[in-house]
Amino acid sequence: MTDLLLSARGVGKKYARGLRRSMAYGSRDLLGATLGRAPSSTLRDGEFWALRGIDFELRRGECLAVLGGNGAGKSTLLKVLCGVLRPDEGTVEQHGRIEKMIELMAGLSPSLSGVENILLRARMLGLSRVEAGRKLDEAVEFADIGEGIDMPVSQYSSGMKARLGFAATVVMAPDILLIDEVLAVGDLGFRMKCYARVDQMRRTSAVVMVTHGMNHVARMATSSLVLHKGQPALLGTPQAGIARYQELMGAATPATEAGYRHDAVAFSMQADGTEIPAGASIRYGQRLGLSGSHVHPEPLWLSVVLHEGDGPTVGDWHSRRADVRMAPGERFQLDMGPLELCPGRYRVVVVGLGEDGTQHFMSLPHRFTVSGLHLGTTRWQPSGAWTTHAGAGAAALPLAHAGHGASFTGDTPA
């Protein structure tokens, strides 16, 4: 199927700074639209372009991933595409039924129950009573919120709202589906269930997805649009979009790093035995090491913590597991093993801990990037040891891949 479902040509949207000015300009624009006047592309006093120069086409079976930092214009673009906002220049064309999941409560009435909200949405879309009943059963099963389905939505937690909102949206089988980062509030199991459903839907629909999950971009998207300060920075393949997004995010690294008594520890990192400076790039699977010393007056346990960029923890190496405590001035060496990580930006910090777990220092982060293929849906992606054999009765090749355990050592200078 190659039929065009969604297109944007030269789309731009401007906002005004300040509530009073925004309301005044909005009133004038509304009156002008009522009188049939075309919106002006000239900036008035206090206005700025939140979005400009957006061009793309999306056909059935395609998924566009929209990437960008906070304030890049991603949510504004989705609101323009679905008709919530009117573009100030350019045009948006839709062919087919469109469904959006931009905010948790979008399209949900807080005073109605989950069941009533699903039925209301189905009837508003023109479904018959019988069809609405079938959609209700499917949505209730997908949302899986138990007896909460009969409660008023106003009493739902954010996770329950995400479940109901997503279920009520996808079961309607829209031609065009717009998804913002609202799925981030759900639990891991439900998020994976949602992405699997989107992966299934994109075969018969057109999907526009705003996400910060690079793994989902690599696995589901057929193209990517990277936004930077409201302007298109790249429109191309998912891999090219990921690389451009990470490049832009790297340029936005905070100028001031947070550390707790960071001067109490000094360390360096090595890849395959060669020291790597901060900001360097390593290849997937390279063996990493870390060495250094601390000057805290007491012996401490050390924890080496790996984070994804400025985000969540990926893993940690704790010297207590190896029963190794580091004395002041004692040089420590950690073999972290092969780092089989999804390509992206990472940082490592060293934390000093007392016997009771009290934190005594935390180093400044050592940042680096990992290059390679974007595969799977997790940060840690071990390759394992794969074997092949000719058929029944054939002996498999031996597992030649050694374990990836890390070791800690502490050496007292002579």
Helices and strands as residue ranges (DSSP letters): E 4-16, H 19-34, E 47-59, E 63-67, H 74-82, E 89-94, E 98-101, H 114-124, H 129-143, G 146-150, G 153-155, H 158-170, E 176-179, G 181-185, H 188-201, E 206-210, H 214-220, E 223-228, E 231-236, H 238-251, G 262-264, E 265-271, E 274-276, E 281-283, E 287-294, E 301-308, E 313-318, G 319-322, E 331-338, E 344-353, E 359-362, E 366-371, E 407-411
